[in-house]
Amino acid sequence: MKVLTYTLAAFILLLQYPLWFGKGGWVRVWGLERQVQEQKQTNAALARRNGALDAEVRDLKQGFEAIEERARYELGLIKQDEIFFQVVPRQPPTRDR
């Protein structure tokens, strides 16, 4: 009787192995679900970035204020008849040794 019990238990374990560890087993499914969740998070972050870039493109196409702001801050341009003042922070005196 014990031999039959052990044989049936071994047979059940052999049948369960592909379910848990096989090509389409639960372990692989759990891993793939985790990868899908990570990819969804990455996609959401990229969608937010794309939305911000789209808003910036629309702003640049519609108004000159955004173009002027970019020219001032990124390229250092000034308007005609505008006076530019640059304030240089004071540096502490250095001691000569």
Protein Blocks (a to p, Z undefined) as FASTA:
>chain_A
ZZmmmmmmmmmmmmmmmmmmmmklmklmmmmmmmmmmmmmmmmmmmmmmmmmmmmmmmmm
mpmklmmmmmmmmnopacehiacddddddddddddZZ
